[in-house]
Amino acid sequence: MQAILKIEGLSKHFQLHDQNKLIPSCANVDMAVYSGALSALVGPTGAGKSSVLKCVYRTYLPSAGRMLFRDAAGHVTDLAQASEYRMLELRQSEIGFVTQFLHCLPRKSALDVVAAPLVARGDILENAQEKARELLRLLNVPERLWAVPPATFSGGEKQRVNLARGLIARPRLLLLDEPTASLDPATTDRVVDLLKVIKAEGVAMLAIFHHPELVRRLADRVVELAPPVAVTDLLENCAS
């Protein structure tokens, strides 16, 4: 089976120019992600798990390495070198990201926030909203909140809207950064069941979970990241 995403030697560090320091994040990450399977990233705090996801989505520009993504047409793009236009194209059609926090226009209703990815793909508004209602209902978002902007919601309610928006379009590659961190156990179970359905539909997933139990329930592959090299060591290596 061909991987939809192959990561080779991925590293990310942050440079503090005023202090002449390099702050390491993820380092020398090698892994593959396959359609219809979930790959889980594990490791201690600070190992760069979220940085890997942000590099794949190109929120962060990688410092080194390759991220080879195979699109629906079979074309391979190195996400580390792709143009901004190509990344926007892939985000709209093939790569989705459920982050830990909901970011959306302040006056947009929860229903329209969730429906937006389908509308952006050209779906009819009414059809997109109907699918949004189904997901909001499944994720226990009270119907009285559907017409309300999510800015006023609790943390758990915002995360449910965030999940619904990320899952509605069924991207070929779905990135998940602790998607259940703010959810109650009952809603978490619903999310687990939904992710299993999506996985069975062939969606590839690269995920970080707060609880090891979720890794056990959902992951087909587990990749453990090592802690980053200390800043002083990194600076000495650069100088040598």
N, C-alpha and C positions, 0 to 999 in steps of 0.2 A: 504493500500500500504506500502511495506517495503522500508525503506530508503536505498539508496546506501551508504550514509555516515551519521553516527551519532556521533556528538561531545558532550562529556560530561565533564564538569568541566575543560576545556582546559585553561591553563595559561602558559605564557612565561615571564621570566624576564632575564635580562642580569647582570652578576656579574662583577664588576670592582675590580679585586683582589688587585690592587695597592692602591685603595682608600677605600677598604672594604665597598663597596656600592652595593646595588641591584637596578637596573633600571627596573621598571615594564613596561610591554607592555600590551598584552591582559590578561584578568583575568576572570576566572569562566565562560567561554563561553559554552553555551548549545544550540545546534541547530541540525537540520536534513536537509539533501539534498536529493531530490528525482529525479528519472529518468524522463526526459521530462519536467523538471521545473527548473526555475532559482531562486536561493536564493541570495538576495543582502545583503551585509554587509554595514551598515551605522553607522555614529557616528563622533564625532569631531576628528580633527587631533591629533594623539598620542593615540587614543583609541586602537590601535593594529590591525587594519583591515588587513593590509598587513602581519602582523605577523601570523594571523590565516591561511592565504593562504600558507605561507612559512612553517608553522608547518605541514599542511596537505601534502604538497609536500616533506616535511622533509628536506628542505633547513635549517630550524631551528629545533633543537631538543626540544620538549616541556618540560617545567619545571614540569607540572602536568596535569593530566587528561587523557582521552581516546579519540581516533578517530577511530571508528569502520567502516571499509570499506568492503562492500560486493562485491566480484568480480563476473565475468560473470558465474563462476561455482557455485556460492552460498556460497563460503568459506568466512569467516569473518576474517579480519586481523586488529589488533590494530596498526595503523600506528605509534603510539607513541612508540611502543615496537618492531616494525618490524626490521629485519636485513637490512643491506645495500643492500645485494643481492636481498631481496624481494622488496625493494623500487625501485631498478633499473628495476626489472621485471615489476612492476606495472606502472612505468613511460613509459616504452616502449610499453606496451599493453593496459593500461586502464586509466591512469591519465595524463592529459595534463595541461600545465601551460603557459598562455600568460602573460608575465611580462610587466613592463613599458619600458623595455630596451631590445634591440636586442643583444644577445651574440652569436657569431658564428665564425668559422674559417676565418681569414682575407682574404684568397685568393679564397674562395669559391663563386661561382656566386650566385646571388639572386635566380635563378631558382633551383639550386641544394640545397640551404639552405631550400627552401620551400618543395622540394621533399624528403628531408632526412628522415623525420619520416616514410614515406611510404616505402622507401628503407630499413630502419632498421627493418620493419616488414616483409620483404621478397618480397615486390612487385617488378615487373620488372621495371627497370629504366625508360624505355620509357613511360610506363603507369603512373608512378609516376610524371614524368616531364609534361605529358599532363594535369594531374589534377592540377599540380602547375601552369601551364599557365592559366588555367581557373580561378583559385583564384586570381592570380596576375592581370589578366584582370578585374575581377569583382571589385577588390579593387583599381582600377585606378593607378596601377604601370605602367609607360610608358614602352612599349616593348623594347625600346632602352636600358633600364637598366637591363633587365633580365639576360644578360650575364656578368654583372658587379658586383664585390664584394660590398655588402651593406655598407662597411665601409666608402665609399665616399658619401653616400646618405644623404639627409636632414633628420631632425628628423621625419617628417611626413612620408617620404618614408620608413625609417627604420621600423616605427611602422606598416606600411601596410605589409611589408615583415614578420614582427614578427607575425602579426595576421594570415597571410596566412599559415605560418609554424605551428602555434598552432591549426588551425582549420582543416587542410587538412586530418588528420588521424581519425577525429571523435572519440576521446576518450570517454569512458563511463562517466567519470567525468572530466569536464573542469573547470579549475581555471582561472579567469580573473581579472587582477589587473589594473584597469583604462585603458582598451584597446583602448579607443577612445580619450585619453587625447591630442594627437598631431595631430588629424585629422580635416580636414575641414568639414563643415556641410553636404555637399553632400556625402562624403565618410562615415561619421558617419551614415547617413541614410542607406547606403548600408550595413554597418556592422550590424546595427539593424535588417535589413531584413534577413541577413544571419544567425544571431543568432536565430531568430525566426524559420527559416527552420531547423536548427540543433536541436533546442529544440523539434520541432515537430517530429524529427527522434528518439527521446528518450534519447538524451544526457542530463545528469545532469550538472548543472552549479552553481558554487559558485563565485560571482562576486563583485567587487568594481567598482563603477562608479563615475566619477568626477562631473557629473551634476545630480541633482535630477530628471530632466525630463527623463533621460535614465532609472532610477529606475522605474519611473511610467510606461514607455513604455514596459519594459522587465521583471520586477520582478514578480514572483508568490508568493514569501515570502520575507519579509524584517526582518532582525535581526539587532537591534540597540545595539551597544557596548557602554558601559559606559566608561568615562575617567578612566585611571589607578590610583591606589592609589599613593599618594605622596611618594617619596623615604624615607623621614624621618619617615613617618607612617609605612612603610614596615619594616624598620630597627627596629623600636620600637616593632612591632609585633613579629619579629623574636627573639628579645631579651627577650620578656616577657614569 
